[in-house]
Amino acid sequence: MTRAIGLPRARPEIAALPVYSRAAGAATVRWRASSNEATIAPPPAVVEAIARAGEHGHLYPTLSADNLVAALAERLSVPPHAVLSGAGSLALLQQALTAYTGPGTEVVHAWRSYEAYPILIGIAGATAVPVPLDTQHRHDVDAMIAALTPRTRAVLVCNPNNPTGTELTETEVRRLLDGVPSHVLVILDEAYHEFAEEQVDGVKLLREYPNVVVLRTFSKAYGLAGLRVGYAIADPAVAAPLHAAAPPFGLSSVAEAAACAALADSAHTGRVLESVRWSRVHLRAGLSASGIETPASGGNFVWIPVGAGTTRLAAACVAHGVSVRAFSGEGVRVTVGERDAENAVLAAVDHVIAHRPEG
Ligand SMILES: *Cc1c(COP(=O)(O)O)cnc(C)c1O
């Protein structure tokens, strides 16, 4: 056993960080609807690409995942030095925060939003400035602009927003961008872009607003959450410091090969998108029939804002075989794409309603 005295001490900001939590029951339930993973396993072409890359596992990958970057640049019609890839879009977010923020600076973001934001902002040593969502569970653009100070170095926009699924229109995103000084970085986290209804395209916007960084991922629509691949698109001048802030060899050769194969398999991605779109409609209609209205979702999940009923609903879902993500006192986020799981959630809702405490 070690003695507590005399051990190295972490920076106090690190000790104070909130902890990234996982849903109760996720390991044991029949359906995992708590982490916004794809409900369909990778297709054979991706599994084969992974195996082939494994044969060369004794060799280092390229420094910056050159094959994947080239494929993405072509797909997005941008120069290769406008694209960076990394071990999940969270790694790229960390690089952006490391490069552009730090102690004494502020990062404005909506709240409730993605729970990793306050953690990563804290790791960078910056101060998070959370701005409450409006009554429709959407980013409050005017309040976010009003929260800017001379210390603001970055604004973080989650569009569609996790966990509420709400989207900004292109007009609203432009209004935000017009209200942010050009020396402040605007990070558009588009993890759910492929599922979105509004289809606001950050890559198009960054041609007009070079202070924008767009983050996207292979974890959701491409179904590779376990492989850890994300990418960023930015003006090359803005992207260069992100490169500088990256650990060398950030993406494994296996992950790169998987992502290249997934990018090429549009039929599989189409199946994922179709199942999500269908399930979103099905679950929201079922909830509405039980008297629960939900915001329209542009993600692979639905937000059920049950407030004080959150803990009971989440427990009922687990009892019906589905793990969900509960935000105590606010609501439950359910990943969609699997009809049987959505039916189990609807059964859990009906159970909770039937057993509602008196008064
Ligand atoms: C899931 C998610 C990500 C993805 O992170 P990866 O590191 O790419 O797996 C990023 N942002 C948001 C808002 C998410 O929900």
Ligand as a Chemical Component Dictionary entry (heavy atoms), coordinates in Angstrom:
data_LIG
# 
_chem_comp.id                   LIG 
_chem_comp.type                 NON-POLYMER 
_chem_comp.pdbx_formal_charge   0 
_chem_comp.three_letter_code    LIG 
# 
loop_
_chem_comp_atom.comp_id 
_chem_comp_atom.atom_id 
_chem_comp_atom.alt_atom_id 
_chem_comp_atom.type_symbol 
_chem_comp_atom.charge 
_chem_comp_atom.model_Cartn_x 
_chem_comp_atom.model_Cartn_y 
_chem_comp_atom.model_Cartn_z 
_chem_comp_atom.pdbx_ordinal 
LIG C1 C1 C 0 -20.980 11.240 -29.439 1  
LIG C2 C2 C 0 -20.573 12.667 -29.507 2  
LIG C3 C3 C 0 -19.310 13.020 -29.942 3  
LIG C4 C4 C 0 -18.427 11.958 -30.487 4  
LIG O1 O1 O 0 -17.302 11.767 -29.860 5  
LIG P1 P1 P 0 -16.246 10.756 -30.495 6  
LIG O2 O2 O 0 -15.040 11.126 -29.705 7  
LIG O3 O3 O 0 -16.082 11.104 -31.947 8  
LIG O4 O4 O 0 -16.750 9.369  -30.283 9  
LIG C5 C5 C 0 -18.957 14.355 -30.011 10 
LIG N1 N1 N 0 -19.841 15.298 -29.684 11 
LIG C6 C6 C 0 -21.075 14.995 -29.289 12 
LIG C7 C7 C 0 -22.043 16.073 -28.978 13 
LIG C8 C8 C 0 -21.477 13.674 -29.172 14 
LIG O5 O5 O 0 -22.697 13.372 -28.741 15 
# 
loop_
_chem_comp_bond.comp_id 
_chem_comp_bond.atom_id_1 
_chem_comp_bond.atom_id_2 
_chem_comp_bond.value_order 
_chem_comp_bond.pdbx_ordinal 
LIG C1 C2 SING 1  
LIG C2 C3 SING 2  
LIG C2 C8 DOUB 3  
LIG C3 C4 SING 4  
LIG C3 C5 DOUB 5  
LIG C4 O1 SING 6  
LIG O1 P1 SING 7  
LIG P1 O2 DOUB 8  
LIG P1 O3 SING 9  
LIG P1 O4 SING 10 
LIG C5 N1 SING 11 
LIG N1 C6 DOUB 12 
LIG C6 C7 SING 13 
LIG C6 C8 SING 14 
LIG C8 O5 SING 15 
# 
